[in-house]
Amino acid sequence: METTGSPAALGAALRERRRSLGMTQDDLALAIGVNRKVVGQLESGKENVRLEIVLNAARALGLNVGVEARGESGS
């Protein structure tokens, strides 16, 4: 599941995972303590969703979020 490059790519990856688990946006919203609109914003790649919400959503979906150094070429 590719999550690098943009908020939209991360949102799409979270949406894909949520759907694969058979969860609705309402289910995820309830699990992380936000309303469904926030989940929709996250999944659409809205850039001002709080980092805490992103991390909580990933955790609720059984995903790890990490930081890795890029290669020497800057890719």
C-alpha positions in Angstrom: 0.0 0.0 0.0 1.7 3.2 -1.2 1.4 6.2 1.1 4.2 8.4 -0.1 4.0 11.5 -2.2 0.9 13.3 -1.2 -1.9 13.6 1.3 -4.2 12.3 -1.5 -2.1 9.1 -1.7 -2.2 8.6 2.0 -6.0 9.2 2.1 -6.5 6.7 -0.7 -4.5 4.1 1.1 -6.5 4.6 4.3 -9.8 4.4 2.3 -8.6 1.2 0.6 -7.7 -0.4 3.9 -11.0 0.7 5.5 -13.0 -0.8 2.7 -10.9 -4.1 2.7 -11.9 -4.4 6.4 -15.6 -3.9 5.6 -15.8 -0.7 7.6 -17.9 2.3 6.7 -16.7 5.9 7.2 -19.1 6.0 10.1 -17.5 3.0 11.7 -14.0 4.5 11.4 -15.3 7.9 12.7 -16.8 6.2 15.8 -13.6 4.2 16.4 -11.4 7.4 16.4 -13.8 9.9 18.0 -14.5 12.2 15.0 -17.5 12.7 12.7 -17.8 11.0 9.3 -17.1 14.3 7.6 -13.6 14.3 9.0 -13.0 10.8 7.7 -14.2 11.9 4.3 -11.7 14.8 4.4 -8.9 12.5 5.4 -9.6 10.0 2.7 -9.9 12.8 0.0 -6.4 14.1 0.9 -7.4 17.3 2.6 -4.2 18.8 3.8 -5.3 20.3 7.1 -6.5 17.2 8.9 -4.7 17.0 12.2 -1.8 14.6 12.4 -3.3 13.0 15.5 -6.4 12.1 13.5 -4.3 10.5 10.8 -2.4 8.4 13.3 -5.5 7.4 15.1 -7.1 6.3 11.8 -4.1 4.3 10.8 -4.0 2.6 14.2 -7.7 1.8 14.1 -7.2 0.2 10.7 -4.3 -1.9 11.9 -1.6 0.1 10.0 1.8 1.3 11.1 3.0 4.8 10.2 6.7 5.4 10.1 9.4 7.6 8.9 12.3 6.4 6.7 15.2 8.2 5.2 15.1 8.7 1.5 17.9 7.4 -0.7 21.0 9.4 -1.6 19.3 10.6 -4.8 16.6 12.3 -2.8 13.8 10.0 -4.0 
